[in-house]
Amino acid sequence: MACLITMLMYWASTGRPIYSTMSEGQRIPYISDIGADVLKPMFIALSAVSVVTFDLAFIFERWLRHAGRLTPNTSVWQKVYSACATFAAIVGAAGLILLTIFDCKNHNKLHNIFLAVFIIGFIVSAIFICWEYQRLGIHYRQHSVLRISFWVKLAFIFLEISLCIAFGVCSKMHIWDTAAILEWTISFLYCLYVLSFFIDFLPALRTKSFQSQETELQMAEEGDRRGVGDGAAESGQYFRGNTQSAVPVSGYTNGHTNGFANGHTNGNTNGHTNGSRHTNHTPNSYHKPGEPTQIASRNF
């Protein structure tokens, strides 16, 4: 898209010139008319980068499905559709790169052939990828992104085919300006189609985020099992005179070890020594030491 915008801005900023490749009475240039002039190196480079990136998106999508980051295919036919879509996209990419090299100024016939290869290749690719998403949407009805992607691709197919037919008719009837506008529209629509593939990768990002949150929760749970906490419930350690063994370690140990041992052993001992079974116990069954003898204060 950046290449198309740059070419339009260059043509407008240079006074809207009439190129030698333009037909008589034509005022709006085709993309290839501008691309065959001084901007040819940029036209070749940016076109190659765009289509190669697009083909890599097909390959990356195939790998994510195989790895389980995207909804996996449920049949061999779905994999066949994906492979056909990738192959057709590669053919279309080759057509675009070749049509920029064999420009309409010096190789008009080859330029038109490669233009047809580019358009047909990407329309066929869109048909197969749309077919794959339609089958995936049937098996994974809970994933709305599959339905959205399917309808976007289906709309692209119908719009592109309609615009290409209109472009061919206008060119045949020598309505050059209308044909040029249609060509620019087809190209910008193709760019939007490429950008629509970002929708397909959203589930992969969500899967990664979900796995990260799950890992954090698992680490937190393991930390709790190892006794990592704020210790707010272990109030028995703050009684002066309690040994380390009186500090509860966990809910289960506290309930049986300290509750039973302090409730019976310390309770019986203190019951005879201090004369009260309940005086020397806290509500949580911790042993509370008796009143100390009068000694010098150790508080500081």
C-alpha positions in Angstrom: 0.0 0.0 0.0 2.9 2.4 0.7 4.2 1.8 -2.8 0.8 2.7 -4.3 0.4 5.8 -2.2 4.0 6.9 -3.1 3.4 6.4 -6.8 0.2 8.4 -6.7 1.8 11.2 -4.7 4.8 11.3 -7.1 2.5 11.6 -10.2 0.4 14.3 -8.6 3.4 16.3 -7.3 5.1 16.3 -10.7 2.2 17.9 -12.4 0.2 14.9 -13.5 2.3 14.2 -16.6 1.2 12.1 -19.5 3.6 9.2 -19.9 4.6 7.8 -23.2 2.9 4.5 -22.4 -0.5 6.1 -22.0 -3.1 5.8 -24.7 -4.5 8.7 -26.6 -7.1 10.6 -24.6 -6.0 8.9 -21.3 -5.4 11.4 -18.5 -5.1 9.0 -15.5 -2.2 6.6 -15.7 -2.2 2.9 -14.9 0.1 1.7 -12.1 2.4 0.2 -14.7 2.6 3.6 -16.5 4.2 5.2 -13.5 6.1 2.0 -12.6 7.8 1.9 -16.0 9.3 5.4 -15.5 11.8 6.7 -13.0 10.1 4.9 -10.1 10.7 1.4 -11.6 13.4 0.3 -9.1 11.1 1.2 -6.2 8.2 -0.4 -7.9 10.1 -3.7 -8.3 11.6 -3.7 -4.7 8.4 -2.8 -2.8 6.2 -5.2 -4.9 8.7 -8.0 -4.2 8.7 -7.3 -0.5 4.9 -7.2 -0.3 4.2 -10.5 -2.1 7.1 -12.4 -0.4 5.7 -11.2 3.0 2.3 -12.3 2.0 3.5 -15.8 1.0 5.4 -16.1 4.3 2.1 -15.4 6.1 0.6 -18.4 4.4 3.5 -20.6 5.4 3.4 -19.2 9.0 -0.3 -19.8 9.2 0.2 -23.4 8.1 2.9 -23.9 10.8 0.7 -22.4 13.6 -2.1 -24.8 12.7 0.3 -27.7 12.8 1.7 -26.5 16.2 -1.7 -26.1 17.7 -1.5 -22.3 18.2 -4.4 -22.0 15.7 -7.3 -24.3 15.4 -5.9 -27.5 13.8 -7.3 -28.9 10.6 -9.9 -31.7 11.1 -9.4 -33.4 7.7 -6.9 -34.1 5.0 -8.9 -32.0 2.5 -8.5 -28.9 4.7 -4.7 -29.4 4.5 -5.1 -29.8 0.7 -7.0 -26.5 0.4 -4.3 -24.8 2.4 -1.5 -26.2 0.3 -3.4 -25.2 -2.9 -3.9 -21.7 -1.6 -0.2 -21.3 -0.7 0.9 -22.6 -4.1 -1.5 -20.3 -6.0 -0.2 -17.3 -3.8 3.4 -18.1 -4.8 2.4 -18.2 -8.5 0.6 -14.9 -8.1 3.7 -13.4 -6.3 5.9 -14.5 -9.1 3.5 -12.9 -11.6 3.6 -9.6 -9.8 7.4 -9.5 -9.5 7.8 -10.4 -13.2 5.3 -7.8 -14.4 7.3 -5.1 -12.6 10.5 -6.3 -14.2 9.0 -6.6 -17.7 7.4 -3.2 -17.8 4.7 -2.1 -20.3 7.1 0.3 -22.0 9.6 -2.3 -23.3 7.8 -5.7 -22.9 4.1 -4.9 -23.2 3.0 -8.4 -24.2 4.9 -10.1 -21.4 3.7 -7.5 -19.0 0.1 -8.2 -19.7 0.6 -12.0 -19.4 2.2 -11.6 -16.0 -0.5 -9.2 -14.9 -3.1 -11.9 -15.7 -1.0 -14.5 -13.8 -0.9 -12.2 -10.8 -4.6 -11.5 -10.7 -5.7 -15.1 -11.4 -3.1 -16.6 -8.9 -4.3 -14.5 -6.0 -8.0 -15.0 -6.7 -7.5 -18.8 -6.9 -5.5 -18.5 -3.6 -8.4 -16.6 -2.0 -10.9 -19.2 -3.1 -9.0 -22.1 -1.6 -8.2 -20.3 1.7 -11.9 -19.3 1.9 -12.9 -22.9 1.3 -10.5 -24.0 4.2 -12.0 -21.5 6.6 -15.5 -22.5 5.7 -14.8 -26.1 6.7 -13.0 -25.0 9.8 -15.9 -22.8 10.8 -18.2 -25.8 10.7 -16.1 -27.8 13.1 -15.2 -24.9 15.4 -18.4 -22.9 15.7 -17.3 -21.4 19.0 -14.5 -19.5 17.3 -16.1 -16.4 15.7 -12.8 -15.2 14.2 -13.1 -18.1 11.7 -16.5 -16.8 10.5 -15.3 -13.2 10.3 -12.2 -14.3 8.3 -14.3 -16.4 6.0 -16.8 -13.6 5.2 -13.9 -11.1 4.6 -12.2 -13.4 2.2 -15.5 -14.3 0.4 -16.3 -10.6 0.0 -12.8 -10.1 -1.4 -13.4 -12.8 -4.0 -16.6 -11.4 -5.3 -15.4 -7.8 -5.3 -12.1 -8.6 -7.1 -13.8 -10.7 -9.7 -16.4 -8.0 -10.3 -13.8 -5.3 -10.6 -11.5 -7.3 -12.8 -14.4 -8.0 -15.2 -15.3 -4.3 -15.2 -11.6 -3.4 -15.8 -11.4 -5.8 -18.8 -14.6 -4.4 -20.3 -13.5 -0.8 -19.9 -10.1 -1.6 -21.4 -11.7 -3.4 -24.4 -14.0 -0.4 -25.0 -11.0 2.0 -24.7 -12.5 3.8 -21.6 -9.0 4.4 -20.3 -9.6 6.6 -17.3 -12.3 4.4 -15.9 -10.1 1.4 -16.5 -7.2 3.1 -14.7 -9.4 4.0 -11.7 -10.6 0.4 -11.5 -7.0 -0.9 -11.6 -6.0 1.4 -8.7 -9.1 0.2 -6.8 -8.3 -3.4 -7.4 -4.7 -2.9 -6.1 -5.8 -1.1 -2.9 -8.4 -3.8 -2.3 -5.7 -6.4 -2.6 -3.7 -4.5 0.0 -6.6 -4.6 2.4 -7.0 -8.3 1.7 -3.4 -8.9 2.8 -4.0 -6.9 6.0 -7.1 -9.0 6.8 -4.8 -11.9 7.5 -3.9 -10.3 10.8 -7.3 -11.3 11.9 -6.3 -15.0 11.4 -3.3 -14.6 13.7 -5.3 -13.2 16.7 -6.1 -16.6 18.2 -2.4 -17.4 18.2 -1.7 -14.2 20.3 -4.5 -15.1 22.7 -3.2 -18.6 23.1 0.2 -17.3 24.0 -1.3 -14.9 26.5 -3.4 -17.7 28.0 -0.4 -19.9 28.4 1.5 -17.1 30.1 -1.3 -16.5 32.6 -1.6 -20.3 33.3 2.1 -20.5 34.0 1.9 -17.6 36.5 -1.0 -19.2 38.3 0.8 -22.5 38.4 3.9 -20.9 39.9 1.8 -19.1 42.5 0.1 -22.4 43.5 3.5 -24.1 43.8 4.7 -21.2 45.9 1.8 -21.6 48.3 2.4 -25.4 48.6 6.0 -24.6 49.6 4.8 -22.4 52.4 5.5 -19.0 50.7 3.0 -16.5 52.1 2.6 -13.4 54.2 2.3 -15.5 57.5 -0.6 -13.4 58.7 -2.6 -16.5 59.9 0.4 -17.8 61.8 -0.2 -15.6 64.9 1.2 -18.1 67.3 4.7 -17.2 66.5 4.2 -13.8 68.2 3.6 -15.2 71.7 6.8 -14.7 73.7 8.2 -17.9 74.9 6.9 -20.2 72.2 9.4 -22.4 70.6 9.8 -22.8 66.9 7.9 -26.1 66.9 4.8 -24.2 68.2 4.6 -22.2 65.0 2.1 -23.8 62.6 3.4 -24.8 59.2 0.2 -25.5 57.3 -3.6 -25.8 57.9 -3.3 -29.6 58.1 -0.3 -29.7 60.4 -1.8 -26.9 62.6 -5.1 -28.8 63.0 -3.6 -32.1 64.0 -0.1 -31.4 65.4 -0.5 -28.2 67.3 -4.2 -28.5 67.9 -4.0 -32.0 69.3 -0.6 -31.8 71.0 -1.3 -28.4 72.7 -4.9 -29.3 73.4 -4.0 -32.5 75.3 -0.3 -32.4 76.3 0.0 -28.8 77.2 -3.6 -28.6 78.3 -3.3 -31.4 80.8 0.0 -30.2 82.1 -1.1 -26.7 82.5 -4.4 -27.9 83.9 -2.6 -29.4 86.9 0.2 -26.9 87.3 -1.7 -23.7 86.8 -5.1 -24.9 87.9 -7.0 -24.0 84.8 -7.4 -25.9 81.6 -8.7 -23.0 79.5 -6.8 -20.1 80.9 -3.6 -21.0 79.2 -5.1 -21.6 75.7 -5.9 -19.1 72.9 -9.1 -19.7 70.8 -6.8 -21.2 68.1 -5.5 -23.9 70.5 -2.1 -22.3 70.8 -0.3 -22.7 74.0 -0.2 -19.5 76.0 2.5 -19.4 78.6 1.6 -18.6 82.2 2.3 -15.3 83.8 6.1 -14.8 84.1 7.7 -14.2 87.5 8.7 -10.6 88.3 11.9 -10.1 86.5 13.6 -7.1 85.0 11.9 -5.8 81.9 13.4 -7.0 78.6 11.2 -4.8 76.4 13.0 -2.3 74.3 
